[in-house]
């Protein structure tokens, strides 16, 4: 089968033939119909993450936002059957560890990261393997296309988890979103669906216009503002955000997010750092202590909470397809990843031709 394989960090992915996966006894093989292209794929391609022992190895098939149809299952699989339409999360749990059993499978003790580890080859390919399929494979609701599910991908899952489980966002809260790429726009859209009031921050007017279309109540252009971003957010939100999300992962957006908070506010870190920060950002800890501000991390979403997000999707409260700005072929993936280097993409791009 054809797949996009990492050969050397920073060099174009190789579109080549590889062996088709066979299902493990607990696994399922899915024919990929759509797969989102995410900034996390870009981080992996660039070779980031070595500072936390998370650098993707050469020979990896990237891609971690797939949806498609099951074509084979292992002999220990009970819930998933050939022909089922499913999506596969990037944070794969084994379903048996203390974290999985307590509803936190996104940080499974023995979990795998789809498309980022040799044991979990990714979905920029004609087929992808889903381990522990009874726990991880997510049935697609009737009427939800593979394209829409791929657009939902890890970005909506992460945004939903960040806002509801880590930020505890309620109706009427002010939410600031720093960085309006795929996960940032998803955060804007979900925060609006939850009844929050949203301030979107970015340096691109096109991205901010899209954020407004997705529910942002106000926007701040960090490149053109006549005052500092935190001051602008605090003025708009009458004292600061209840929850502020860094959806990009650079030092400036992380610190701006913290300084945008009101007293007892919560910062949620979603964006991953680049080789400039190398996983380290200086924080105003005394300021945080004086405000009693919380600092939380968010990674994906536990599989056991999928139904909550899917109910929002089925109700029409969120529409991931509105973020899709481009459908591409597998052959175009290398150039689309490269376009992310200088933020040359807007919204979400989805691979639909393999």
Long-range contacts (C-beta under 8 A, 24 or more apart in sequence): 1-125, 1-126, 1-127, 2-125, 2-126, 2-330, 2-354, 3-61, 3-121, 3-124, 3-125, 3-126, 3-330, 4-61, 4-62, 4-63, 4-124, 4-125, 4-330, 4-333, 4-334, 5-59, 5-60, 5-61, 5-62, 6-44, 6-45, 6-56, 6-57, 6-58, 6-59, 6-60, 6-61, 6-62, 7-58, 7-59, 8-58, 9-45, 9-46, 9-47, 9-58, 10-45, 10-46, 10-47, 12-334, 12-335, 12-338, 13-45, 13-62, 13-124, 13-333, 13-334, 13-337, 15-330, 15-331, 15-333, 15-334, 18-61, 18-125, 20-126, 20-127, 21-121, 21-127, 21-128, 21-129, 22-72, 22-129, 23-72, 23-73, 23-74, 23-77, 23-129, 23-133, 24-74, 24-129, 24-131, 25-74, 25-75, 25-76, 25-77, 26-74, 26-76, 26-77, 26-131, 26-132, 26-133, 26-134, 27-73, 27-74, 27-77, 27-129, 27-130, 27-131, 27-132, 27-133, 28-70, 28-72, 28-73, 28-74, 28-77, 28-80, 28-86, 28-129, 28-130, 28-133, 28-137, 29-70, 29-71, 29-72, 29-73, 29-127, 29-128, 29-129, 29-130, 30-66, 30-68, 30-69, 30-70, 30-71, 30-86, 30-88, 30-127, 30-128, 30-129, 30-130, 30-137, 31-68, 31-69, 31-70, 31-71, 31-126, 31-127, 32-66, 32-67, 32-68, 32-123, 32-125, 32-126, 32-127, 32-128, 32-354, 33-67, 33-68, 33-69, 33-146, 33-147, 33-352, 34-66, 34-67, 34-68, 34-145, 34-146, 34-147, 34-149, 34-150, 34-350, 34-351, 34-352, 35-63, 35-65, 35-66, 35-67, 35-123, 35-124, 35-150, 35-350, 35-351, 36-65, 36-150, 36-151, 36-153, 36-154, 36-155, 36-182, 36-348, 36-349, 36-350, 36-351, 37-63, 37-65, 37-328, 37-333, 37-336, 37-337, 37-348, 37-349, 37-350, 37-351, 38-64, 38-65, 38-153, 38-154, 38-155, 38-182, 38-183, 39-181, 39-182, 39-183, 39-340, 40-64, 40-90, 40-116, 40-154, 40-272, 41-115, 41-124, 41-337, 42-337, 42-340, 42-341, 43-272, 43-274, 44-115, 44-116, 45-337, 46-274, 46-275, 47-275, 48-272, 48-273, 48-274, 48-275, 49-272, 51-278, 51-279, 51-280, 52-279, 54-116, 56-116, 56-117, 57-118, 59-118, 60-115, 60-116, 60-117, 60-118, 60-121, 60-122, 61-115, 61-121, 61-122, 61-123, 61-124, 61-125, 62-115, 62-116, 62-122, 62-124, 62-333, 63-115, 63-122, 63-123, 63-124, 63-125, 63-128, 63-333, 63-351, 64-90, 64-113, 64-114, 64-115, 64-116, 64-122, 64-123, 64-153, 64-154, 65-90, 65-123, 65-150, 65-153, 65-154, 65-155, 66-114, 66-123, 66-128, 66-150, 67-140, 67-146, 67-147, 67-149, 67-150, 68-128, 68-146, 70-137, 71-127, 73-133, 74-133, 77-133, 77-134, 78-134, 79-133, 79-134, 79-137, 80-133, 80-134, 80-137, 84-137, 84-139, 85-139, 85-140, 85-146, 86-130, 86-137, 86-138, 86-139, 86-140, 87-137, 87-138, 87-140, 87-149, 87-150, 87-152, 88-114, 88-123, 88-128, 88-130, 88-136, 88-137, 88-138, 89-114, 89-136, 89-138, 89-154, 89-157, 89-300, 89-301, 89-303, 89-306, 90-114, 90-115, 90-116, 90-154, 90-300, 91-154, 91-299, 91-300, 91-301, 92-120, 92-130, 92-131, 92-132, 92-136, 93-132, 93-135, 93-136, 93-302, 93-303, 94-131, 94-132, 94-135, 95-132, 95-134, 95-135, 95-136, 100-135, 100-302, 103-302, 103-304, 103-305, 104-302, 105-135, 105-302, 105-303, 105-304, 106-161, 106-299, 106-300, 106-301, 106-302, 106-303, 107-299, 124-330, 124-333, 124-351, 125-330, 125-354, 126-354, 135-303, 136-303, 138-303, 138-306, 138-310, 141-310, 141-313, 141-314, 143-314, 144-313, 144-314, 145-321, 146-352, 147-321, 147-324, 147-327, 147-350, 147-352, 148-313, 148-319, 148-320, 148-321, 149-320, 150-350, 150-351, 151-320, 151-321, 151-323, 151-324, 151-348, 151-350, 152-309, 152-313, 152-320, 153-182, 153-320, 153-348, 154-183, 154-300, 155-182, 155-183, 155-185, 155-186, 155-348, 156-186, 156-189, 156-190, 156-309, 156-318, 156-320, 157-300, 157-301, 157-306, 157-309, 158-183, 158-186, 158-270, 158-298, 158-299, 158-300, 158-301, 159-183, 159-186, 159-187, 159-189, 159-190, 159-245, 159-247, 159-270, 160-190, 160-301, 160-305, 160-308, 160-309, 160-312, 161-298, 161-299, 161-300, 161-301, 161-302, 161-305, 162-187, 162-245, 162-268, 162-270, 162-296, 162-298, 163-187, 163-190, 163-191, 163-194, 163-196, 163-243, 163-245, 163-268, 164-194, 164-308, 165-298, 165-301, 165-305, 166-266, 166-268, 166-296, 166-297, 166-298, 167-243, 167-245, 167-266, 167-268, 167-296, 168-243, 168-266, 169-194, 169-196, 169-242, 169-243, 170-194, 170-195, 170-196, 170-242, 171-195, 171-196, 172-196, 172-197, 173-197, 173-242, 173-243, 174-198, 174-199, 174-236, 174-237, 174-238, 174-240, 174-241, 174-242, 174-243, 174-262, 175-199, 175-241, 175-242, 175-243, 175-244, 175-245, 176-201, 176-233, 176-237, 176-241, 176-243, 176-244, 176-245, 176-257, 176-260, 177-201, 177-211, 177-216, 177-244, 177-245, 177-247, 178-229, 178-244, 178-245, 178-246, 178-247, 178-248, 178-253, 178-254, 178-256, 178-257, 178-260, 179-246, 179-247, 179-248, 179-249, 179-253, 179-271, 180-204, 180-207, 180-208, 180-210, 180-211, 180-247, 181-207, 181-247, 181-248, 181-343, 181-345, 182-323, 182-347, 182-348, 183-247, 183-270, 183-271, 184-211, 184-245, 184-247, 184-248, 185-210, 185-211, 185-214, 185-323, 185-347, 185-348, 186-320, 186-323, 187-245, 187-247, 187-270, 188-214, 188-215, 188-216, 189-214, 189-215, 189-318, 189-319, 189-322, 189-323, 190-312, 190-318, 191-215, 192-216, 193-312, 193-317, 193-318, 196-243, 197-237, 199-233, 199-236, 199-237, 199-241, 201-229, 201-233, 201-253, 201-256, 204-343, 204-346, 206-346, 207-346, 210-323, 210-346, 210-347, 213-322, 214-322, 214-323, 222-256, 228-256, 229-256, 229-260, 230-256, 230-259, 230-260, 233-260, 234-260, 234-262, 237-262, 239-263, 240-265, 241-265, 242-266, 243-267, 243-268, 244-268, 245-270, 246-270, 246-271, 247-271, 249-273, 249-274, 249-277, 250-274, 250-276, 250-277, 251-276, 251-277, 251-281, 251-282, 254-281, 254-283, 255-281, 255-282, 255-283, 255-284, 258-283, 258-284, 258-287, 258-288, 258-293, 258-295, 259-284, 259-287, 261-291, 261-293, 262-291, 263-291, 263-292, 263-293, 264-291, 264-292, 264-293, 264-294, 265-291, 265-293, 265-294, 266-293, 266-294, 266-295, 266-296, 267-293, 267-294, 267-295, 267-296, 268-296, 268-297, 268-298, 269-295, 269-296, 269-297, 269-298, 270-298, 320-348, 323-347, 323-348, 324-348, 324-349, 324-350, 325-349, 326-350, 327-351, 327-352, 327-353, 328-352, 328-353, 329-353, 329-354, 330-354
